Amino acid sequence: MGALLGLLALLLWGTGAEGPAKKVLTLEGDLVLGGLFPVHQKGGPAEECGPVNEHRGIQRLEAMLFALDRINRDPRLLPGVRLGAHILDTCSKDTYALEQALDFVRASLSRGADGSRHVCPDGSYATNDDAPTAITGVIGGSYSDVSIQVANLLRLFQIPQISYASTSAKLSDKSRYDYFARTVPPDFFQAKAMAEILRFFNWTYVSTVASEGDYGETGIEAFELEARARNICVATSEKFWEQRFRCSFRRRDCAAHSLRAVPFEQESKIMFVVNAVYAMAHALHNMHRALCPNTTRLCDAMRPVSGRRLYKDFVLNVKFDGNGAGS
């Protein structure tokens, strides 16, 4: 527990004498997974990051660390190969997350997508003095707008990405997000289920409330389409709660008008985080068995890992049960 708290302290670091400290948590490993979590909330006009996001940030980050620890202790999963991590704080903001995610592609900037080194005009190889860590795959992000921005970057370097919470229907477009996968269903299914509940109770006139951003806006659009298809009228969209309680989502004071205060509960996406890490681990395990059949160590065929082959041949075909056992 002490080691975990020490690692989390790195992410909770504020500012130092030389300016803002980079919010990063690093664990060494033979293969390193990137991680994106909203450890902090959005900041105000003068700062990128706000208060600590205990539930969606800290709990989800701890879930990834927990999953990695279980995987590294499991003699049946990637035996002889240790998974490491390079985890970054998105501060719940898409543009900030994109800037942070550049860390994930730095190693690829001196190599081609197939692992070959780039050759400079003078015939020498491109080098990087601080030897950035090669990222095998990325777990995250949380918010859909963050995942959309990051997916557009990672696809250029053929780095697989598995989100545990991004549900925007836009991310289902494989022509644009061809290295993206997720362990949660897209908004379409949620919107359809909500409309079916309304029809079951014979509710024909409703108001909707949506959060600002891609998740809320596209989600509510999908719901309105499903509702109208069932002859359900949508009275107002987004502004009902603000008008009823004279509050503002932008000032974040509408939460005070919740129906009741609830006790602490485990964050709802915890298992989706664990599943995302296990999905990547099982994909790497299956790839290792296929490419390195005679050793428990990494062979030359996986130095570096081909992101394209990992995603196309293994991530999209991975199967495992609720206990993390593959099939």
BELJO-V89907 format. One record per residue. RES is the residue in one small letter. PHI is phi in whole degrees, -180 to 180 (999 if undefined). PSI is psi as a letter, one per 30 degrees, with the letter a starting at -180 (none if undefined). OMEGA is omega in radians with two decimals (999 if undefined). Layout:
res: <RES,RES>
phi: <PHI,PHI>
psi: <PSI,PSI>
omega: <OMEGA,OMEGA>
This chain:
res: <m,g,a,l,l,g,l,l,a,l,l,l,w,g,t,g,a,e,g,p,a,k,k,v,l,t,l,e,g,d,l,v,l,g,g,l,f,p,v,h,q,k,g,g,p,a,e,e,c,g,p,v,n,e,h,r,g,i,q,r,l,e,a,m,l,f,a,l,d,r,i,n,r,d,p,r,l,l,p,g,v,r,l,g,a,h,i,l,d,t,c,s,k,d,t,y,a,l,e,q,a,l,d,f,v,r,a,s,l,s,r,g,a,d,g,s,r,h,v,c,p,d,g,s,y,a,t,n,d,d,a,p,t,a,i,t,g,v,i,g,g,s,y,s,d,v,s,i,q,v,a,n,l,l,r,l,f,q,i,p,q,i,s,y,a,s,t,s,a,k,l,s,d,k,s,r,y,d,y,f,a,r,t,v,p,p,d,f,f,q,a,k,a,m,a,e,i,l,r,f,f,n,w,t,y,v,s,t,v,a,s,e,g,d,y,g,e,t,g,i,e,a,f,e,l,e,a,r,a,r,n,i,c,v,a,t,s,e,k,f,w,e,q,r,f,r,c,s,f,r,r,r,d,c,a,a,h,s,l,r,a,v,p,f,e,q,e,s,k,i,m,f,v,v,n,a,v,y,a,m,a,h,a,l,h,n,m,h,r,a,l,c,p,n,t,t,r,l,c,d,a,m,r,p,v,s,g,r,r,l,y,k,d,f,v,l,n,v,k,f,d,g,n,g,a,g,s>
phi: <999,-62,-64,-64,-64,-65,-67,-65,-60,-62,-77,-90,-57,-90,-119,-112,-66,-103,110,-62,-81,-72,-88,-144,-126,-124,-123,-72,-171,-69,-125,-115,-99,-81,-140,-127,-140,-81,-62,-118,-79,-62,-88,-85,-60,-97,-146,-75,-117,-105,-67,-64,-98,-63,-83,-72,-97,-64,-62,-70,-63,-61,-65,-67,-63,-61,-64,-63,-63,-64,-64,-69,-93,-88,-71,-91,-114,51,-61,84,-121,-100,-90,-108,-149,-134,-106,-120,-94,-88,53,58,-136,-65,-69,-67,-62,-63,-63,-66,-67,-59,-57,-71,-110,-60,-66,-75,-67,-101,-137,-78,-62,-90,96,-71,-81,-73,-106,-77,-56,-86,94,-84,-86,-68,-129,-138,-62,-94,43,-64,-74,-75,-98,-79,-164,-123,-102,131,-89,-86,-76,-62,-65,-68,-63,-63,-62,-68,-61,-65,-80,-64,-64,-66,-113,55,-105,-64,-135,-124,-93,-107,-149,-81,-113,-56,-64,-59,-72,-82,-78,-72,-74,-109,-120,-85,-127,-108,-141,-155,-104,-121,-74,-71,-58,-54,-70,-66,-63,-65,-65,-63,-66,-66,-64,-62,-66,-61,-89,61,-91,-117,-143,-135,-114,-123,-129,-135,-78,-72,121,-64,-60,-68,-71,-73,-65,-72,-64,-64,-65,-63,-64,-66,-67,-65,-64,-109,60,-104,-87,-102,-70,-137,-124,77,-97,-60,-64,-65,-70,-66,-109,52,-128,-139,-67,-67,-85,61,-106,-77,-64,-66,-104,-63,-65,-163,-81,-112,-71,-60,-137,-63,-61,-68,-100,-56,-68,-68,-65,-58,-63,-64,-66,-66,-61,-67,-65,-67,-63,-67,-61,-67,-66,-64,-65,-76,-98,-128,-70,-109,-152,-95,-98,-73,-101,-61,-67,-118,-125,-85,-74,-77,-63,-64,-69,-57,-73,-68,-94,-123,-61,-72,-118,-75,-141,-160,-93,-66,-93,88,-83,-83,-134>
psi: <e,e,e,e,e,e,e,e,e,e,f,g,k,c,l,a,f,g,a,k,k,k,j,k,k,k,k,k,l,e,k,k,k,l,k,k,k,i,e,l,l,k,l,a,f,f,l,e,k,b,l,k,i,e,d,f,d,e,e,e,e,e,e,e,e,e,e,e,e,e,e,f,f,j,f,f,j,h,k,f,k,k,k,a,k,j,k,l,k,f,g,g,k,e,e,e,e,e,e,e,f,f,e,f,g,e,e,f,f,g,l,l,f,g,f,k,k,k,k,l,f,g,f,l,k,k,l,k,e,g,i,l,k,k,k,e,l,k,j,a,a,d,k,e,e,e,e,e,e,e,e,f,e,e,f,f,g,h,j,k,k,j,k,f,f,j,g,k,f,e,f,f,j,f,f,e,i,g,g,k,l,l,g,l,l,l,f,e,e,e,e,e,e,e,e,e,e,e,e,e,g,h,k,f,j,l,l,l,k,k,l,k,l,e,e,e,e,e,e,e,e,e,e,e,e,e,e,e,f,g,h,k,k,j,e,l,k,e,f,e,e,e,e,e,g,h,a,k,e,e,f,h,g,f,f,f,g,l,e,l,k,k,l,k,l,k,k,f,g,e,f,e,e,e,e,e,e,e,e,e,e,e,e,e,e,e,e,e,e,e,f,i,f,g,l,f,l,k,l,f,f,g,j,l,k,j,e,e,e,e,e,e,f,e,e,f,g,k,k,l,a,f,g,g,k,l,none>
omega: <-3.14,3.12,3.14,3.14,3.10,3.11,3.14,3.13,3.10,-3.13,-3.10,3.12,3.12,3.14,3.12,-3.09,-3.09,3.10,-3.08,3.08,3.11,-3.08,-3.06,3.05,-3.06,3.01,-3.12,3.13,3.08,3.02,-3.03,3.07,3.02,3.10,3.10,-3.11,3.11,-3.10,3.06,3.03,3.08,3.09,3.10,-3.11,-3.04,-3.10,-3.11,-2.99,-3.13,-3.12,3.10,3.14,-2.96,-3.00,-3.08,-3.12,-3.04,-3.10,-3.12,3.09,3.12,3.12,3.10,3.11,3.10,-3.13,3.12,3.13,3.11,-3.12,-3.12,3.10,-3.07,-3.11,-3.13,-3.05,-3.09,3.14,-3.14,-3.14,-3.13,3.07,3.06,-3.09,3.01,-2.96,-3.08,3.11,3.13,-3.07,3.04,-3.06,-3.03,-3.10,3.09,3.13,3.13,3.11,3.13,-3.07,3.04,3.06,-3.06,-3.04,-3.08,3.14,-3.13,-3.10,3.10,3.11,3.05,3.14,3.14,3.11,3.14,-3.12,3.11,3.14,3.14,-3.13,-3.13,3.11,3.14,3.11,3.07,-3.12,3.08,-2.98,-3.05,3.00,-3.13,3.14,3.08,-3.13,-3.09,3.13,-3.07,3.04,-3.11,-0.06,3.14,-3.09,-3.09,-3.12,3.06,-3.12,3.13,3.13,-3.08,-3.14,3.12,3.08,-3.04,-3.13,3.14,-3.11,3.07,3.10,-3.13,-3.11,3.07,3.12,3.14,-3.05,-3.07,-3.00,-3.11,3.12,3.13,-3.08,3.07,-3.13,-3.07,3.07,-3.14,-3.08,-2.97,3.00,-3.10,3.02,3.14,3.13,3.06,3.11,3.11,-3.08,-3.06,-3.10,3.10,3.13,3.12,3.13,3.12,3.13,3.11,3.08,3.12,-3.14,3.14,-3.14,3.12,3.06,-3.01,-3.10,-3.03,2.97,-3.09,3.07,-3.12,3.05,3.10,3.14,-3.04,-3.12,-3.09,-3.04,3.13,3.11,-3.12,3.06,3.12,3.12,-3.12,3.09,3.14,-3.13,-3.13,3.10,3.13,3.12,3.07,-3.10,3.07,-3.03,3.12,3.14,3.00,-2.97,-3.05,-3.08,3.13,-3.13,-3.09,-3.05,3.12,3.13,-3.12,3.06,3.13,3.08,3.09,3.11,3.12,-3.12,-3.14,-3.09,3.04,-3.11,3.10,3.06,-3.09,3.09,3.14,3.08,3.05,-3.11,-2.92,-3.07,-3.08,-3.09,3.09,3.06,3.13,-3.14,3.14,3.13,3.13,3.11,3.12,-3.13,3.13,3.08,3.11,3.10,3.14,3.09,-3.14,3.12,-3.12,-3.03,-3.11,-2.98,-3.01,-3.12,3.04,3.10,3.06,3.09,-3.09,-3.13,3.11,3.07,-0.04,3.09,3.05,-3.12,-3.13,-3.13,3.11,-3.09,-3.02,-3.01,-3.00,3.14,-3.09,-3.12,-3.05,3.09,3.05,-3.09,-3.07,3.10,3.12,-3.14,-3.14,3.11,999>
